């Protein structure tokens, strides 16, 4: 599975109306920790079962409505949505294992 590019326009259909959980990576190209987390997100996208979770990336420079709605103040911010609701929020760079564990506990 590869990451889905999310926008203010497709967010509702891809995330809020998704039948499976969606991990959203709020990032920006100029953000060092975001660049550090990029390969980790790509790895997880390759490892996780695409029938159980989707991974989306939203550039906060190009899309301001959704990050504002979810009060994304620092990046990277990772928000896990399940049935259209926020179930987990993590902020900042972190080891792959920490992100993986935080998300997988909701994939039951």
Number of C-alpha atoms within 10 A of each C-alpha: 16 14 17 15 15 22 19 15 11 11 17 14 11 20 24 18 15 17 15 18 25 25 23 24 27 24 25 18 11 9 12 13 16 20 15 13 19 15 12 17 23 14 14 18 20 13 10 15 11 13 10 12 22 24 24 24 19 21 17 21 12 10 15 14 13 18 18 11 8 10 9 19 10 11 19 25 18 22 22 24 24 21 14 18 14 15 13 15 15 17 15 12 18 14 9 14 11 10 16 14 10 14 22 11 9 13 11 5
